[in-house]
Amino acid sequence: MGFVKEFKEFAVKGNVLDLAVAVVIGAAFSGIVKSLVDDIITPAVLTPALKAANLTNLAELTVPGTAIKYGNFISQVISFFIIALSLFLIITGINKFKKKEAVAPTVAPAPTKEEELLTQIRDILAAKNGTV
């Protein structure tokens, strides 16, 4: 029973669940970015270049006489930069929010009765010894 219990504790830990959620959201985000690149950016930005090459799709860009499809590579590079930029903007926003929370002024706690008494004793002793 030890193995099953350990596995159950591992699988239900917050980190594992957070990772699972992140993977699912990442997959969905990947689909959004792929659509953005394939359906919006490629037609809007790369259409003149594709027309000059007599192509209708970025994936059709190949090295003549080979099966090397560098158009797919360009599409993936564009997707990577969009994902990286999106994550950068999201993380920057989260960090700014966290900094605002951390900047909230903290009030120093009032000294306890013991601290006040010790301070008074210190001051009295210092006055008797003439160090004040």
C-alpha positions as CSV (number, residue, x, y, z in Angstrom):
1,M,0.0,0.0,0.0
2,G,3.0,2.4,0.5
3,F,3.6,2.8,-3.2
4,V,-0.1,3.6,-4.0
5,K,-0.2,6.1,-1.2
6,E,3.0,7.8,-2.3
7,F,1.8,8.0,-5.9
8,K,-1.5,9.4,-4.8
9,E,0.2,12.1,-2.7
10,F,2.5,12.9,-5.6
11,A,-0.2,13.1,-8.2
12,V,-2.5,15.3,-6.1
13,K,0.3,17.8,-5.1
14,G,-0.3,21.4,-6.1
15,N,2.8,21.5,-8.3
16,V,1.7,18.5,-10.4
17,L,-1.8,19.9,-10.9
18,D,-0.4,23.4,-11.7
19,L,1.9,21.8,-14.3
20,A,-1.0,19.9,-15.9
21,V,-3.1,23.0,-16.1
22,A,-0.2,24.9,-17.7
23,V,0.3,22.2,-20.3
24,V,-3.4,22.3,-21.3
25,I,-3.5,26.1,-21.4
26,G,-0.2,26.0,-23.4
27,A,-1.6,23.7,-26.0
28,A,-4.7,25.9,-26.4
29,F,-2.5,29.0,-26.6
30,S,-0.4,27.3,-29.2
31,G,-3.5,26.8,-31.4
32,I,-4.4,30.4,-31.0
33,V,-0.9,31.5,-32.1
34,K,-0.8,29.1,-35.0
35,S,-4.1,30.5,-36.2
36,L,-2.8,34.1,-35.8
37,V,0.3,33.3,-37.8
38,D,-1.4,31.2,-40.5
39,D,-4.6,33.2,-40.9
40,I,-3.7,36.8,-40.1
41,I,0.1,37.5,-40.1
42,T,1.0,35.4,-43.1
43,P,-1.7,36.7,-45.4
44,A,-1.3,40.3,-44.2
45,V,2.4,40.7,-44.0
46,L,3.8,38.0,-46.2
47,T,1.3,38.1,-49.1
48,P,3.5,40.4,-51.3
49,A,6.5,38.0,-50.8
50,L,4.4,35.0,-51.5
51,K,2.9,36.5,-54.7
52,A,6.4,37.4,-55.9
53,A,7.3,33.7,-55.5
54,N,4.0,32.7,-57.1
55,L,2.9,30.9,-54.0
56,T,-0.4,30.9,-52.0
57,N,0.9,29.3,-48.8
58,L,4.0,29.9,-46.7
59,A,4.4,26.1,-46.4
60,E,4.9,25.9,-50.1
61,L,8.3,27.7,-49.9
62,T,10.9,25.0,-50.6
63,V,14.5,24.8,-51.8
64,P,14.2,24.1,-55.5
65,G,14.9,20.4,-56.3
66,T,14.8,19.3,-52.6
67,A,12.1,18.4,-50.0
68,I,13.4,21.2,-47.7
69,K,10.4,23.3,-46.7
70,Y,11.8,26.4,-45.2
71,G,8.4,28.1,-45.4
72,N,7.3,25.9,-42.5
73,F,10.4,26.9,-40.6
74,I,9.7,30.6,-41.1
75,S,6.1,30.0,-39.9
76,Q,7.4,28.3,-36.7
77,V,9.9,31.1,-36.1
78,I,7.2,33.6,-36.3
79,S,5.0,31.6,-34.0
80,F,7.9,31.3,-31.5
81,F,8.4,35.1,-31.5
82,I,4.7,35.7,-31.0
83,I,4.6,33.2,-28.1
84,A,7.8,34.7,-26.5
85,L,6.5,38.2,-26.8
86,S,3.1,37.3,-25.4
87,L,4.7,35.5,-22.4
88,F,7.1,38.4,-21.9
89,L,4.1,40.9,-21.8
90,I,2.2,38.6,-19.4
91,I,5.1,38.0,-17.1
92,T,6.0,41.7,-17.1
93,G,2.5,42.6,-16.2
94,I,2.4,40.1,-13.4
95,N,5.8,41.3,-12.0
96,K,4.5,44.9,-12.0
97,F,1.4,43.8,-10.1
98,K,3.6,41.9,-7.6
99,K,5.9,45.0,-7.1
100,K,2.9,47.2,-6.3
101,E,1.8,44.7,-3.7
102,A,5.3,44.5,-2.2
103,V,5.8,48.3,-2.2
104,A,2.9,48.7,0.3
105,P,4.4,50.5,3.3
106,T,4.9,48.4,6.4
107,V,4.5,50.0,9.7
108,A,7.1,49.0,12.3
109,P,5.5,47.2,15.2
110,A,5.3,49.1,18.4
111,P,7.8,47.9,21.0
112,T,6.5,45.4,23.5
113,K,6.3,46.2,27.3
114,E,9.5,44.1,27.8
115,E,11.4,46.1,25.2
116,E,10.2,49.4,26.7
117,L,11.3,48.3,30.1
118,L,14.7,47.1,28.9
119,T,15.2,50.4,27.1
120,Q,14.4,52.3,30.3
121,I,16.8,50.2,32.3
122,R,19.6,50.7,29.7
123,D,19.0,54.4,29.8
124,I,19.1,54.5,33.6
125,L,22.3,52.4,33.7
126,A,23.9,54.6,31.1
127,A,23.0,57.8,33.0
128,K,24.5,56.3,36.3
129,N,27.8,55.4,34.5
130,G,27.9,58.8,32.9
131,T,28.0,57.5,29.4
132,V,25.0,59.5,28.3
